[in-house]
Amino acid sequence: MPVVRGKQIEVLYSASAIARRNLELAKEVAGRDYNDLLVVSVLKGSFIFAADLIRAMHDAGISPEVEFIMISSYGAGTTSGDINVLRDIDNDVRGRDILLVDDILESGKTLNFTRELMLSRGAKSVSIAVLLDKRSRRQASLEADFVGFECPDYFVVGYGMDVSHAFRELPFVGVVKGDV
């Protein structure tokens, strides 16, 4: 079990498993009939997944435009609160196919909000790609179109996901088990 910052981290999804799955997801995206695709990465947690997925999409023959949106759905701690757009995209989405990319689909509130926002702005379609799908926490009626892995009901870190701004840099997804 790796030790990072004095904490034991149990690896759930290794860097190599994630890399393999990203290639598979990119091929799945390439198999869709998207026209004028705009990838919108939901910051902050998705930045590593989005970068790797976009590079894999290039290898699969897709050259999308890329945008970033920052949505806040957390109140105090890790409980979901009001949803706010902290940083919006610059591009006009009217008539475009949008692929929202996020790290994890839990309650679905944030992604549902962002999906509806893109549709209200005239997007032709909005698909969702997530690295992790944690169905046990779903509150909104929403499913991802592209899922890297099903996630057990753990608080996960790594590969862009954090706890109190720590562990985003880990090349794998894991669970903090405790002090060494």
C-alpha positions, 0 to 999 in steps of 0.5 A, a space after each residue: 500500500 503506497 504511503 503519501 504525506 504520511 497516509 496509507 493509500 489503498 489503490 482502487 484503480 492503477 495508473 495502467 488500468 486507467 490508461 487502458 480504460 481511457 483508450 477504450 473510452 476514446 474509441 467509444 467516443 470516436 464511434 459516436 456520430 459527433 459533429 463539431 465536438 466541444 469537450 467541456 471539462 468540469 474543473 477542478 477534479 477532472 483536469 487529469 482525466 480530461 487531459 488524458 482522455 483528450 489525448 487518447 481521443 486524438 489517437 482515436 482520430 478525434 480532434 475536439 475543441 476543449 473548454 473548461 467550466 468550474 462548478 461548485 456544488 459543495 457547501 461546508 465539507 463534502 456535503 452537496 449544497 447550492 450549485 454555482 458557476 465559478 468560471 464559465 466557458 467562452 465558446 458558443 455552444 449553439 448547434 454543437 455536440 458537447 461532451 462534459 467530462 468529469 471525474 466522478 458522477 455521484 449525486 448527479 446534481 452538478 452534472 445535471 445542472 451543467 448538462 441543462 445549462 448547455 442545453 438551455 444555451 442551444 447545444 445540439 446534444 450533451 453527452 457525459 464522460 466520467 472516470 468514476 460512477 458512484 451509483 449508490 450516491 445518485 440523487 438526480 435522474 442522470 446516467 453517464 454515456 461513457 464510464 471509466 469504472 464503477 466506484 464503490 461507496 468510498 471517498 476516493 482521491 488521486 488522478 485529480 481528485 482530492 481531500 482538502 486539496 491533497 492527493 490530486 497528483 497521484 497517478 492512480 485512484 485510491 482510498 486514504 486508509 489512515 496514518 502510517 
